[in-house]
């Protein structure tokens, strides 16, 4: 019985085999992973599966000592606000800019999440849904 390779493993294999400077979109990763099966009738379905698997590909990459980078770019109106995903690649020695961008993005999201927790706790206290003593037991 032939063992089926997962979508995430196929995606990771493509990214690992790509050139170091190559940034691949979901469509390119999917096309390389599925080859002849990537036809007009299956294209949307396969790309959707690959897109849903990116988080798993990242975990799989980390467990195999790779770092998956999400390459983002800003809009024409606000180029510093990088929100549009351009593609993905495995980090290499020359990817300092992308690594710093991704770390900065993660730090920013952590700070935003902390702020939302603080606001949620304040809302719970202000609406007298729980006593503040009980919330203090949970942590800061």
N, C-alpha and C positions, 0 to 999 in steps of 0.2 A: 504494500500500500504506500503510495507516494504521499509524503508530508506536504501540506499546503503552506506556503510562505505567507505570513500575515501582510496586510496592506502596509502597516507601519514598518515592517522589516524590508519590504520592497522599496518604500520611500527612503529609508535610511541607506540602503545599498546604493541607490541612485545618487544620493547626496555625497556619500563617501567616494564614489567613483568619479564624481565631477571634478573638473579642473579646479585648482585652488582659488582662482579669481572668479570663477563662474557663480553667478547668482541665478537660481532656478525658481521659476514661478510654479504654482500648483499644477498648471497645465503641462509644463515641461517635465516636472517630476513624474506626473501620471503617465505621460506619453512614453517616457523612457522606461518606467516600471512595467508597463503593460504591453509595449511594443505593438504587435499586430492586432491585439484585442482592443486597442485604442482607435476605435472607428466612430463615425458620426453617431451611430445608434447607441453607443456605450459611453461616449465622451463625457456628457454631463454627469451621469451616474458615478463614473469612476473618479472624476474630479471632485465631486461632493464627498465621496468616501475618503479620498486622500486629504481633503481639507479638514474633515472631522478627525483625521488621524494625526494631525500635526503635533498635538500635545503628547500623544503616545510616542511619536517619532522622537520628540525631544527627550523624553524619559529614557527611551531605548538608546539614544545617542549617548546620554550621560552614563548609562550603565556600561557602555562600551568605550568609555574614556574619550568621547567626542563632545564638542560643544556646538549645538545647533544655534545659529544666529538667524534672527528674524530681521531682514533688511527693510527699513521703513523710510519713507520720504514725506516731506511736508507738501502742503498745497502751494500753488503759485502765490496766493494771498498771504500765507503764513508759512514760509519754508522751515522755520525753526520748530514748529509744532508737527513733529513727524508721526503721523497716524496712518498713512496709507502703506499697506504691506506690499513691497515690490517683489519679494522673493525670500528664499532661504538658502543657506549654505553652511557647510561645516567650517568652523573657525580655524584659521591658520595663523601662522606667525605674523603675517602682514595685515591683520584685521583689527589693529588697535582701535581705530576710530569706531568701527561697528561694535566692538566689545564695550567700549566706554558708553556708546549710545544706549546699548541694551541694558547695561548695569544702571545707568541713570534713569532709564524708563522704569525699571523694576523698583528702584528707590522711590521714585515719584508715586508709583501706584501704591506702595506700602504706606507712604505718608497720607495719601488720599483715603486709604482704607482706615487708617488709625483715626483720622478726622471724622469719618462717618460713624465709627464706633462711639467716639466721644459724643457726637450729636445724638445718636440713638439713646445712649445712657441718659443724657440730659433730658431728652424727651420723655423717657420712662419716668424719671424722677419728677419732672414738672407736671406730668399728668397723674402723678400719685398711683402709678401702676405697681410699683415695688418700692419698699423703703430703701433709702440710700445705703443703709447698713448692709442689706443683703447684696447690693451691687458691689460694695467695697470688698466683700468676701470673694467675689469672682476675680478681681484683679483690676489693675489700672488700664 
